[in-house]
Amino acid sequence: MKGFKTYIITKQTLMILCAVIVILIIIITSAITLYKQSKSNDAVTAFSNVGEKILDEGVVSEKDTHTAKKIAEDILGFDAEDPISIIKSSNTVYDDKTPEPTKAPTPSPTIKTAEPTSVPSNQIKINNATNYNVDINELITSPLDLEFNKENSEVLIIHTHTTECYDGNEMAGEGERTTNEEYNMCHIGEVLANTLNSYGIKTIHDKTIHDYPSYQGAYTRALKTIEKNLSEHPSIRVILDIHRDAYIYADGSKLRVSTEINGEDAAQVMLVLGTDSMGLEHSNWKSNLAFAAKIQNTAQGMYPNLMRPLNLRRERFNMHLSKGSLLLEIGSNGNIIDEAERSAQYIANAIASVLING
């Protein structure tokens, strides 16, 4: 009897424990569900806040629509505000620090109506960070889609990263920047503007500083500058955002991209093109790329080795506002300003030739 009683008590105890466990499971499950819902709401709120922040900063226009997933992709993939190099992730051209310069005879940079000199399309290289297939030969031979008229159209030059400067010229710490217009991108933009104006191409040079005192948000501020100029000068057809590239190696040395033209060192130039690959509205990217391909082809015919490969990017870089928007990297932080000045004149000659001759 004693053992039987012990068995009954144990069974009752187990039944009670089972009931308690079931209740605990229900409580825990409910708690987890509520917690997940709470976190989910927090996530939705977070994405909503991020979306509002993006709208506030002007990265996405109010017309752009994005799912939470697309916003996340934009945030994780966007590399426009603070890159060590705008081409770090996709540059496969320069494996060592200073490419060997190649001397080649070239036309005088003062020739104003030089006919574009075609080069074989297989010599036009492109670093393509997108999934789009690009036919360079078709872009080069297609008609220029700018509605550009020398008498009535204008070119706008701006600088998103205005304070970028060159080696040995008032480099300000790791940022390698200066607000002194004699040494930063304003000076290079002025050389380019003066050269275009010498062809009778009306050129506006806006020297507004967008990356100082805050580097973050430079593209947003540059966007407002572009929109202001377009409002005041509706005849603007071409928008050139002038930068210089940058890369610092592990040993502290800097990227120098140069070639020899007319017996002097000149900084090499890279044309950077944005797309709608990240979901941002950019219906003009193909027109931008065709314009760039023509300039690349013309520049390589006039000044062999001046140009680095075209760089097609996922980011938009404010290039959605015209069919003739380009981002130009003139040299790098390892070049000196004299080399950049020469290149600004050379690339301006090529741009002028394309605009004048179509």
C-alpha positions as CSV (number, residue, x, y, z in Angstrom):
1,M,0.0,0.0,0.0
2,K,2.8,2.3,0.8
3,G,4.3,1.9,-2.7
4,F,0.9,2.4,-4.3
5,K,0.3,5.6,-2.5
6,T,3.7,6.8,-3.5
7,Y,2.9,6.1,-7.2
8,I,-0.4,8.0,-7.0
9,I,1.3,11.1,-5.6
10,T,4.0,11.0,-8.2
11,K,1.4,10.8,-11.0
12,Q,-0.5,13.7,-9.6
13,T,2.7,15.7,-9.3
14,L,3.6,14.9,-12.9
15,M,0.2,16.0,-14.1
16,I,0.6,19.3,-12.2
17,L,4.0,19.8,-13.6
18,C,2.8,19.1,-17.2
19,A,0.0,21.6,-16.7
20,V,2.5,24.2,-15.4
21,I,4.8,23.5,-18.4
22,V,2.0,23.9,-20.9
23,I,1.0,27.2,-19.3
24,L,4.6,28.4,-19.3
25,I,4.9,27.4,-23.0
26,I,1.8,29.4,-23.8
27,I,3.1,32.4,-21.8
28,I,6.6,32.2,-23.4
29,T,5.1,31.8,-26.9
30,S,2.9,34.8,-26.4
31,A,5.7,36.8,-25.0
32,I,8.0,35.9,-28.0
33,T,5.2,36.8,-30.4
34,L,4.6,40.1,-28.8
35,Y,8.4,40.8,-28.7
36,K,8.7,39.9,-32.4
37,Q,5.8,42.2,-33.3
38,S,7.4,44.9,-31.2
39,K,10.8,44.4,-32.9
40,S,9.1,44.3,-36.3
41,N,7.3,47.5,-35.6
42,D,10.6,49.0,-34.5
43,A,12.2,47.8,-37.7
44,V,9.4,49.3,-39.8
45,T,9.8,52.5,-37.8
46,A,13.6,52.4,-38.3
47,F,13.2,51.9,-42.1
48,S,10.6,54.7,-42.2
49,N,13.0,57.0,-40.3
50,V,15.8,56.0,-42.7
51,G,13.6,56.7,-45.6
52,E,12.7,60.1,-44.2
53,K,16.4,60.8,-43.6
54,I,17.2,59.8,-47.2
55,L,14.5,62.1,-48.4
56,D,15.7,64.9,-46.2
57,E,19.2,64.5,-47.4
58,G,18.1,64.5,-51.1
59,V,19.6,61.2,-51.9
60,V,16.2,60.0,-53.1
61,S,13.7,62.3,-54.7
62,E,10.1,62.4,-53.5
63,K,9.1,60.7,-56.7
64,D,11.3,57.7,-55.9
65,T,9.5,54.7,-54.2
66,H,11.3,52.0,-52.3
67,T,10.4,49.0,-50.3
68,A,12.2,48.4,-47.0
69,K,14.4,45.9,-48.8
70,K,15.3,48.5,-51.5
71,I,16.1,51.1,-48.9
72,A,18.3,48.6,-47.1
73,E,20.1,47.8,-50.4
74,D,20.6,51.5,-51.0
75,I,22.1,52.0,-47.5
76,L,24.4,49.0,-47.7
77,G,25.5,49.7,-51.3
78,F,25.7,53.5,-51.4
79,D,29.4,54.5,-51.5
80,A,29.2,58.1,-52.6
81,E,29.7,60.1,-49.4
82,D,33.0,58.9,-48.0
83,P,35.0,56.7,-50.4
84,I,38.8,56.4,-50.1
85,S,38.6,56.2,-53.9
86,I,35.6,56.5,-56.1
87,I,36.8,53.4,-58.0
88,K,38.4,51.4,-55.2
89,S,35.9,48.6,-55.5
90,S,36.0,48.3,-59.3
91,N,39.4,49.5,-60.5
92,T,41.3,46.6,-62.1
93,V,43.6,48.7,-64.2
94,Y,46.4,49.9,-61.9
95,D,48.2,47.2,-60.1
96,D,51.2,49.2,-59.0
97,K,51.7,52.7,-57.7
98,T,52.7,54.6,-60.7
99,P,51.9,53.3,-64.2
100,E,54.7,53.8,-66.7
101,P,54.1,56.9,-68.8
102,T,54.0,56.5,-72.6
103,K,55.2,59.4,-74.6
104,A,53.2,60.1,-77.7
105,P,53.0,63.1,-80.1
106,T,49.8,65.0,-79.7
107,P,48.0,68.0,-81.3
108,S,48.6,71.4,-79.8
109,P,46.0,72.0,-76.9
110,T,45.2,75.3,-78.5
111,I,43.5,73.8,-81.6
112,K,39.9,74.8,-81.2
113,T,38.1,72.9,-84.0
114,A,40.1,69.7,-84.1
115,E,38.0,66.9,-85.7
116,P,37.4,64.0,-83.4
117,T,39.9,61.2,-84.1
118,S,38.3,57.8,-83.8
119,V,40.2,55.0,-82.2
120,P,39.2,51.3,-82.4
121,S,36.3,50.6,-80.0
122,N,38.2,47.8,-78.4
123,Q,40.7,50.3,-77.1
124,I,37.9,52.1,-75.2
125,K,38.0,50.3,-71.8
126,I,35.2,50.4,-69.3
127,N,35.1,49.3,-65.6
128,N,31.4,48.3,-65.2
129,A,30.2,47.9,-61.7
130,T,26.6,47.4,-62.8
131,N,24.8,44.5,-64.4
132,Y,24.1,46.5,-67.6
133,N,25.6,45.4,-70.9
134,V,27.2,48.3,-72.7
135,D,28.0,48.5,-76.4
136,I,30.8,51.2,-76.6
137,N,30.9,51.3,-80.4
138,E,27.2,52.0,-80.6
139,L,27.5,54.7,-78.0
140,I,30.4,56.4,-79.9
141,T,28.6,56.3,-83.2
142,S,25.1,57.3,-82.0
143,P,24.0,60.9,-82.4
144,L,24.7,63.3,-79.5
145,D,21.4,63.6,-77.5
146,L,22.1,66.9,-75.8
147,E,20.3,69.6,-77.8
148,F,23.4,71.6,-77.4
149,N,23.8,74.8,-79.3
150,K,27.0,76.8,-79.0
151,E,25.2,80.1,-79.3
152,N,22.4,79.4,-76.8
153,S,23.5,76.5,-74.5
154,E,25.6,76.6,-71.4
155,V,27.9,74.4,-69.5
156,L,27.9,74.3,-65.7
157,I,31.0,73.3,-63.7
158,I,30.6,72.5,-60.0
159,H,32.6,70.6,-57.3
160,T,30.8,68.3,-54.9
161,H,34.1,67.8,-53.1
162,T,35.4,71.3,-53.6
163,T,38.3,71.2,-51.1
164,E,40.1,68.3,-52.6
165,C,43.7,69.2,-53.5
166,Y,46.9,67.7,-54.7
167,D,50.1,66.4,-53.3
168,G,52.3,69.1,-51.7
169,N,49.6,71.9,-51.9
170,E,48.4,72.8,-48.5
171,M,47.3,69.2,-47.8
172,A,45.2,69.4,-44.6
173,G,45.8,66.1,-42.7
174,E,44.4,62.8,-43.7
175,G,41.5,64.5,-45.5
176,E,44.0,66.1,-47.9
177,R,41.9,69.2,-48.4
178,T,42.1,72.9,-48.4
179,T,39.6,75.8,-48.7
180,N,42.3,77.8,-50.6
181,E,40.9,78.2,-54.1
182,E,44.4,78.5,-55.5
183,Y,45.0,74.9,-54.7
184,N,41.7,73.0,-54.5
185,M,39.3,71.9,-57.2
186,C,38.1,75.4,-57.9
187,H,41.5,76.1,-59.5
188,I,41.2,73.1,-61.8
189,G,37.6,74.0,-62.6
190,E,38.7,77.5,-63.5
191,V,41.3,76.2,-66.0
192,L,38.6,74.0,-67.5
193,A,36.1,76.8,-67.6
194,N,38.5,79.2,-69.2
195,T,39.4,76.7,-71.9
196,L,35.8,76.0,-72.8
197,N,35.0,79.7,-72.8
198,S,37.9,80.3,-75.3
199,Y,36.0,78.1,-77.7
200,G,33.0,80.4,-77.4
201,I,31.2,77.8,-75.2
202,K,29.4,79.7,-72.4
203,T,30.5,78.2,-69.2
204,I,29.4,78.9,-65.6
205,H,31.8,78.0,-62.8
206,D,30.1,77.7,-59.4
207,K,32.8,77.6,-56.7
208,T,30.4,76.8,-53.8
209,I,32.0,74.7,-51.1
210,H,30.0,71.6,-50.4
211,D,32.3,69.4,-48.3
212,Y,33.4,71.8,-45.6
213,P,33.0,72.1,-42.6
214,S,31.0,68.8,-43.0
215,Y,32.1,66.2,-45.6
216,Q,28.9,64.2,-44.9
217,G,26.1,65.4,-47.1
218,A,28.2,67.0,-49.8
219,Y,26.2,65.4,-52.6
220,T,23.0,66.7,-51.1
221,R,24.4,70.3,-50.9
222,A,25.8,69.9,-54.5
223,L,22.3,68.8,-55.7
224,K,20.8,72.1,-54.4
225,T,23.6,74.1,-56.1
226,I,22.9,72.4,-59.4
227,E,19.1,72.9,-59.1
228,K,19.7,76.6,-58.3
229,N,21.8,77.1,-61.4
230,L,19.4,75.2,-63.6
231,S,16.6,77.5,-62.3
232,E,18.6,80.6,-63.0
233,H,20.1,79.3,-66.3
234,P,17.6,77.0,-68.0
235,S,19.9,76.9,-71.1
236,I,22.4,74.7,-69.2
237,R,22.8,71.4,-71.1
238,V,26.1,70.1,-69.7
239,I,27.0,69.6,-66.0
240,L,30.5,68.8,-65.1
241,D,31.4,67.8,-61.5
242,I,35.1,68.1,-61.1
243,H,37.0,65.9,-58.5
244,R,40.3,64.3,-58.0
245,D,40.7,60.7,-57.1
246,A,42.5,59.4,-54.0
247,Y,44.1,56.3,-52.7
248,I,46.7,55.8,-49.9
249,Y,48.7,52.6,-49.9
250,A,49.7,50.7,-46.8
251,D,53.1,52.2,-46.8
252,G,51.7,55.7,-46.8
253,S,52.4,56.5,-50.5
254,K,49.6,57.9,-52.7
255,L,48.1,56.9,-56.0
256,R,49.6,58.9,-58.8
257,V,48.1,58.5,-62.3
258,S,50.1,60.3,-65.0
259,T,51.3,60.2,-68.6
260,E,53.6,62.3,-70.7
261,I,52.0,64.7,-73.2
262,N,53.9,67.3,-75.3
263,G,57.0,66.4,-73.2
264,E,55.4,67.2,-69.9
265,D,53.7,65.0,-67.2
266,A,49.9,65.3,-67.1
267,A,47.5,63.7,-64.7
268,Q,45.3,61.1,-66.2
269,V,41.5,61.7,-66.3
270,M,38.7,59.3,-65.5
271,L,35.1,59.8,-66.5
272,V,32.6,58.4,-63.9
273,L,29.0,57.7,-64.9
274,G,26.1,57.1,-62.5
275,T,23.1,54.8,-63.3
276,D,19.7,53.9,-61.9
277,S,21.1,50.5,-60.8
278,M,20.3,51.2,-57.2
279,G,16.6,52.0,-57.9
280,L,17.0,55.8,-58.0
281,E,15.2,57.6,-60.8
282,H,17.8,58.3,-63.5
283,S,16.4,58.2,-67.0
284,N,19.3,60.1,-68.4
285,W,22.1,57.7,-67.6
286,K,22.4,56.2,-71.1
287,S,22.6,59.7,-72.6
288,N,25.3,60.6,-70.1
289,L,27.2,57.5,-71.0
290,A,27.0,58.1,-74.7
291,F,28.3,61.7,-74.2
292,A,31.1,60.3,-72.0
293,A,32.0,57.6,-74.6
294,K,32.3,60.3,-77.3
295,I,34.6,62.4,-75.1
296,Q,36.7,59.3,-74.2
297,N,37.1,58.4,-77.9
298,T,38.0,62.0,-78.9
299,A,40.4,62.5,-76.0
300,Q,42.2,59.2,-76.7
301,G,42.5,60.2,-80.4
302,M,43.9,63.6,-79.4
303,Y,46.0,62.7,-76.4
304,P,46.8,58.9,-76.2
305,N,47.0,57.6,-72.6
306,L,45.4,60.7,-71.1
307,M,42.2,58.7,-70.2
308,R,41.7,56.0,-67.6
309,P,38.9,53.5,-68.4
310,L,35.4,54.8,-68.2
311,N,33.8,54.0,-64.8
312,L,30.2,53.0,-64.8
313,R,28.7,53.0,-61.3
314,R,25.6,51.9,-59.4
315,E,25.3,55.2,-57.6
316,R,23.6,58.2,-59.2
317,F,26.0,61.1,-58.2
318,N,23.4,63.8,-59.0
319,M,23.7,63.0,-62.7
320,H,20.0,62.6,-63.3
321,L,19.4,66.3,-63.9
322,S,20.7,66.5,-67.4
323,K,21.5,64.4,-70.5
324,G,25.1,65.8,-70.4
325,S,26.1,65.1,-66.8
326,L,29.6,63.9,-66.1
327,L,31.8,63.3,-63.0
328,L,35.5,63.9,-63.9
329,E,38.4,62.6,-61.7
330,I,41.3,64.7,-62.8
331,G,44.4,63.0,-61.4
332,S,44.7,61.7,-57.8
333,N,46.1,62.8,-54.5
334,G,49.6,61.6,-55.6
335,N,49.6,64.0,-58.5
336,I,50.8,67.6,-58.3
337,I,48.6,70.6,-59.3
338,D,50.7,71.4,-62.4
339,E,49.9,68.0,-63.9
340,A,46.2,68.5,-63.1
341,E,46.2,71.9,-64.8
342,R,47.5,70.5,-68.0
343,S,44.9,67.7,-68.0
344,A,42.1,70.1,-67.3
345,Q,43.0,71.9,-70.5
346,Y,43.4,68.7,-72.5
347,I,40.1,67.2,-71.4
348,A,38.4,70.6,-72.0
349,N,39.7,70.5,-75.6
350,A,38.2,67.1,-76.1
351,I,34.9,68.1,-74.6
352,A,34.8,71.2,-76.7
353,S,35.5,69.2,-79.8
354,V,32.5,66.9,-79.1
355,L,30.2,69.7,-78.3
356,I,31.2,71.7,-81.4
357,N,31.4,68.8,-83.9
358,G,28.6,66.6,-82.4
